[in-house]
């Protein structure tokens, strides 16, 4: 999983068929596009996706940019409602 952040511009990022094909070739199987008024973000996941390919993935959706930040996960876990179970977390 990788999160790619970049400033919102006049040209909106789009998940066009050609961009989705490129993402699939990079091993990405799940994409979420998020934004607020100033920052847009892509959440990219895939078992065959190499985080070193994040700039290529960002370029496929947002075009060539210099102002991209990439976040990689520190911890990833599933949570559920557990009854009568002690929950511990060690990082």
N, C-alpha and C positions, 0 to 999 in steps of 0.2 A: 504494500500500500504506500502511496505517495500523495501528498497534497501539494499542489502547485498554486501559488498566489501571485497575482499580478494586478496592477492598477486598472480600473475601468477606464476605457477610452471611448471616443466617438464610434469606433468600430467594435461592435459587440462580438464576443466570441460565439461561435456557432458550432453545433455538432452536425456538420454536413456529412453526407454519405462518404465522401472521399476521406474526410478526417477520421470518421469511425473505422473505415477500412485500414487506415494507417495505424490507429490505436490497436486494432485487432492483430495486425502483423507484429506489433511490439509486445504482444502477449497480454494485453489488457482485456479483461472480460467484464468489468463493471466501471461505469463512469458516472460521476455526479458533478454537475456544474452549479456552483453557488455564487451569489454576489450580494453586495449591498450597494450603497451609493458610490463608494470609492474603490472597493477591492472585489475582484472576482477570484474564484478558486475552483480548481478541478481536483476531485478525489478520484484517484486511479487505482484500480486493484486488478490483480491477475496472477495466477500461480506461475506463469512463465514470464511475467514482467520484471525486467531488471531495472531497479531505480536509477541506474546510471543513464537510462534512456529517457528519463523524465524531460530533459530539454527538447528532444525530438517530439515527444507527445504533446508538450505545450505548444510547440511550433505548429503542429497539425491543427490545433484548435484555435489558438490565439495569434498565429503568425509569428514571424521572427521578432523577438523582443529581447532587450537587455535587462529589463526591470522585473525579472521573474525570481521568485523565492521558492525553494523546494523544501518541504518538511517531510521527514521520514519518521515513522513511528518509533517511540521509545518503549511503549507497552501496548499490547493489544490483547484483550480478553473478552470473554463472553460473561454476561451476568444474568442471573435469574432470581426470582423470588424463592428463597429457601426457608422452609419452616424447620425450627429446632435444629438448625445447623450453624456451627460457628464458622464465620467467614474470616479468612486471613488473606492479607495481600503482602507480598514481599517484592520489593523492586530492587 
